[in-house]
Amino acid sequence: MAVDDVGGTLAAMGARLRTAREHHGATLTGVSCATGISASTLSRIETGRRKPTLEVLLQLSKEYDVSLDELAGTAPAAEPRAAAPLSFGDDKAVLPLTRYVGGLHAHKHILPALENPPARPRQVSHEGYEWLCVLYGRLWLALGDDDLVLTAGDAIEFDTRTPHGVANASSGGPVEYLIMFGPQGERLRLRTPAATGHPNRRPCAR
């Protein structure tokens, strides 16, 4: 492998490590306690500001239960199989819809019904870009200083460097929503049919 290829592989591992951690349902603090690697070091690796050493990769590979090939993006394609939902401490369930090998990936989230009115969602911010679509129920999205209530069929996209957090906005039942996330700022490319009726043709500039 050429030197440039090695550098590119190491740079891309940050996004894959972050995705693997999220699929594992772990926080930076939790991984730091489990591995002895400081949370600040983990954060710099995930955002591409620091290249991981082999020792760090071996520790994280074991902690996240993924292979080094998967982290490097060189693992052979596996046969599709249904992913088991992941459960979090707030009873949220997350169903991975894509394999965590970096780039755009998708999840289905389910927040349970509430017995009491929720507090304003705790906000986080990080590198990336997110597209969110509500399938069922009412979702409270705290985006920066704005508070939005999204219902079935509503969709929104935003830069995840903006502080954001979600909660079930209703006690009437659970809320289900889809998330597509680009860990390095990838955005969805929207394509709409041209007015001429040719779906893949755009009008020429005059």
N, C-alpha and C positions, 0 to 999 in steps of 0.2 A: 504494500500500500504506500503511495507517495506521501511525502511529508504534508502537502496541502490537504490530502484526503484525511490524514490523521487529525490535523487541526480542525477540519470541518466536522469530523465525527465527534470530537471532544466538545466542540462548541454546541452541537445539536443535542448533546446528552442532557444539558440543563433542563430543556423543555420536557424531555422524556422522564427525567427524574422527578420533576414536579408532578407530571401526570401520574406516574407510578405511585407517588406518595398520596395523591388525592384518591386514587382507586383503592389504596390500602386503608383509606379513612384516617390518615394520621396528620398531625400538625407538625410544624417545624420544631416546636418545643418538645413534643413527644418523641420525635425521631432523634433529637439532640440528646434527650435523656437515655434513650435506648442504645445509642451508638457512641456517645461521648464526643461527637462532632458538634461544634458550636452552632447554634441556630443562625448566627450571622454568616458563618461559612456556608451552611446549607443554602441560605437565601442567595448569596452571591453566586454559588454554583448554578442554582436554578434559573437565575436571571442572566447567566452567561458572562458575568463579570469575573468569574474565576473558573479555571479548568480543573476538573476533579482528578485526583491522583488515583492510581490503580488500587491502593489500599482503601481509599474512600469508596470507590466504585464497588469493591468486593463487599464492604460493610453494608452499603445501601442495597446492593443486589440481594444479599441475604435477608435484610430487614424487610424489603418489599416483596420478596419471593418472586423475583424475576431474574432472567438470565442476563449475562453480560451482552449476549447477542441481541436480545430485545432492547437493551439500553442503547446499543450501538446502531440499532436499526438494520442489523444484518441477519436476523432470525428468519428462517424459511417460513413462508405463509402456512398457517395452520388451517385445518378444516373448520368452517364456521360452526360455532356451538353456542347454545344459549348461556348467557352470563347470569350468575346468581346475583340477586340484589345485595347491595352492601347496606348495612344499618349503621346509623350514627347515634350518638348519645341523646339527641333531641327527637329520637324516633323517626327521623327522616330516612327514607329508603332511596337508594340511588341504584339504578340499573344501567350499567355501561352498555352502550350500543356500538362502540368501536373498540378495537384493541389499542392499548396504550403504547404506541410506538412514535409519539410525537406528531406534530402537525395538527390539523383540525380533528377534534374528536367530539363525540356526542354522548349525552346521558339523559335518562328519564328520571326525574325527581318526583317523589311523592311525600307531601307533608301531611301529617295526620290532622283530623278534626281537633278543635280546641275546646276546652271546657271554660276557659276564661279569656277575656280580650288580650291579645298579645301586646308586648312592649314593642317599641320601635326596634326593627331588626338591627342586630350588631353588624356594623359595616367593615369590610376589608377592601384592600386595594392591592393590585399586582399587575405585572406586565400581561398583556394579551388583549383579546377582543372577544366579545360574547354576543351571541344571538339567543334570545329566549322566547318561547312560545307557550302560552297556557293552553292545556288540553281540557281541563275540568276544574271548576271551583273558582275562587277569588284569591289572587296572589298580591300581597303587599310588597312592593319593591321600593326600598329606600335607596335612591340614587343621588349621591351628593346631598344637597339640601332639599331635594324634591322627594315627595312621597306620592307614589303612583299605585293605584289599584287596578290590576289587569284581570280580565275575565276570559272565559273560553274563546279562543280564536284571536286574542290579542297577541301581538308580537312586538319585540323591541330589540334593538341592538345598541351596544355601548362599549366604550373603551374601558377596560377593567382597571385602568389606573385611577378612574373615578371611584371614590368609596361607594360600596354597594352592599346590600344585604336583603334577604327576603324572609317573609313569614306568611303563614296562612292568615288571610284577612277576614275569615269567616268562621263561625262556630258551627255552621250548618253541615259541614262535611269536609273531607280531605281536599287538597288541591294537587293536581298533577301538571307538570310542565316539562318541556324539552329544553335542553341547553346544548348549543354547539359552541365550542370554545377553541380559539386559536391561541396557543401559548406564546407565540412570538408576534402577535398582532395581526395574524392572517384574518382577512375579512371575507365574508361570502361574496361571490360574484353574482349579482342579480342579473338575470337575462329576461327581457320582456319582448314579446312579438312586436315587430314593426307595424306601423299603421297600414302598410301595403298588403298585409296578409301573408307575407313570407316570413315564417317564424325565425329564421336564422339570418335574415338580411336586414341591415340597417340603412336608413336613407343616406345618400351621399351628400356631403356638404357642398353648397353652391356658392 
